[in-house]
Amino acid sequence: MAGKLTFLVGAAAGYVLGTRSGRERYDQIVSQAQRLWKDPRVQDATEKVQHAAQEHMPGSTSGPGFDSGVGGR
């Protein structure tokens, strides 16, 4: 019985510590991605690609239905 209890306590501690570090790392990645997306160089490149796509396929990347799916300005 003591072995099972020790195992459960260890598993619970590992879960708590793992989820904390996992969440911190996830938050770091999200923060870095948001910083990158807001970088003016990335936004300029995004606009260039969007304009090039509009030239080749008019109407396909404009209007209320268009959403890049990433961040926002």
Secondary structure by P-SEA (a helix, b strand, c coil): caaaaaaaaaaaaaaaaaaaaaaaaaaaaaaaaaaaaacaaaaaaaaaaaaaaaaaccccccccccccccccc
